[in-house]
Amino acid sequence: MHVNRFADLKPYQSPGHHDMRMLRMQGREAGPSETMWLGVSQLLPGGHIDPSASPEEKIYVVLDGELTIQTDSETAVLRQWDSCRIAPNEIRALKNETNRTVVVLLAMPLPKPAA
């Protein structure tokens, strides 16, 4: 078992993420994991992620607030307990268009090791 306490989580930065506080909960530098990592992000009002894609699938769950997710083909507004899957290499942009902080859980697989 590997337990991390929310109060002890360390923030990390990612390019193209604005007015956000991101905390790694499990995996990567937050502890051992063989297949995935888990993080939580807090988006301030107006906080956003620039349009981008990665080869890894992403799953977002809104824990509090309202989050707008946009892809090349559609836009969805997620509210508390709503979730969204972003496919590998799918371009996505996230934005908090409200005056309340949004809290989002993110689950992603770890990148495949180079062959």
Protein Blocks (a to p, Z undefined) as FASTA:
>chain_A
ZZddfklpccdddehiahiacddfbgjjloccfkbccddddddehiacdddddfbdcddd
dfbdcdddddfkbccdddehiacdddehiacddddfbfbdcddddddddddddZZ
